[in-house]
Amino acid sequence: MSLLLVLAASQATANTFSWDGSIELEQRYFFDTQSDSFNNERGQTSAKLELEVFRDWNEGKDTFVLEPMVRVDSQDDERSHADLRQFIWSHLEDDWELSAGLGRVFWGVTESQHLVDVVNQTDLVENIDGEDKLGQPMVRFQYFHDLGTIDAYILPLFRPRTFPSIKSRLSSDLGVAANNEVYESSQADNHIDFALRYSQTLGVFDLGFSIFDGTSRDPDLFRLLDPASATTTPFYPQITQYGADIQVTTGAWLLKFEGVERDFDDSFYDDYSAITLGAEYTLVGLLGSTYDLGMLAEYSRDDRGELATAPFQNDLFLGARLALNDINSSEVLFGLVRDLDDSKSNSVFLEGSTRIADSVTANIELRYFESVNPSDVLYGFRDDSFIQLGLQYFFD
């Protein structure tokens, strides 16, 4: 019997299987009705299920991760959706790792936007902040060396961006023909994209330099716009993007930089560059307490100016992150984005969470939009300011 127990323990050590997940119930309340009468519902309820399955074998050299998610929404059929965030196998050796499947990667260091983060597509129906990403089919090879890490990607099977329906809130008053995308490439969504990134830590510097070549993850919603019907067909051009992300850690300071140069194959578009510069300073033990307060400031510039299709063309972001460092892991993040070219274009957000039971977390999110200029990117959200409360139950 003891021999069997030893063998079982050895097998459990060499081969690990685990799974966990969460169920979240969210309730949104919009402060205003929509002036264009697309949707005057102020309440929006949704539920979300997320799972993570992990398996390793071969003494931990081989791993498999499965992360499905499902959301059901009371108002928006487009937001009721399912996705595989990850379905990926990885094999690790001393100085290299190979992965294949559906995966997610994140590049970037700044808070207000992530210019260099170009591999995964944005899941816009999940949240307007662009932080949620769809799983991307990929083959990824990483090489580790004292001189730095090299990540090489082959990215087949492009995934188009998700959009709310025109009759839902946060739709920007625009109907998007999300199932009729137009691509510059004759291979459409079968175009094979490539990406390469080099990263290294040198003292206080964390450095990242990247190249992406393929189908832009950012659709052009203006090229095929029909103003009469307020509908558009997304157009996905071919791009080459050169990116850099740098973070300097010195004492309580974090200094951050992200910059891109984006070149287009189609002469319809002008090449452009964009940057975000920022700093974060953390007050540890605020006023003799156990609280930590991080103060953030970032400036973003897009050389397309008012022709930019992104909201950060000449904008200032100010924020604060308060961590209570309590047993409930309570924290709050506040941010204000101000358009320096238009004093009437502003957005405010607040995100907070705290554990209210061993397996239950309460969340709050608030977003406020101000805009009076119809050409402003935020104008379509002028009636969609909201507060959201959520309860998330974790299980395993």
ABEGO torsion letter per residue (X at the ends): XAAAAAAAAAAAAABBBBBBBBBBBBBBBBABBBAAGABABABBBBBBBBBBBBBBBGGGABBBBBBBBBBBBAABAAABBBBBABBBBBBBBAABBBBBEBBBBBBEABAABBAABAABBBBAAABAAGABBBBBBBBBBBBBBAAEBBBBBBBBGBBBBBBBBAABBGAGGBBBBAAABBBABAAEAABBBBBBBBBBBBEABBBBBBBBBEBBABBBAAAABBAAAGBBBBBBBBBBBBBBBBBBBBEABBBBBBBBBBBBABAABBBBBBBBBBBBBBBBGBGGBABBBBBBBBBBBBAAEAABABABABBBBBBBBBBAGBAAGBBBBBBBBBBAABAABBBBBBBBBBBABAABBBBBBBBBBBBABAABAAAAAAAABBBBBBBBBBBX
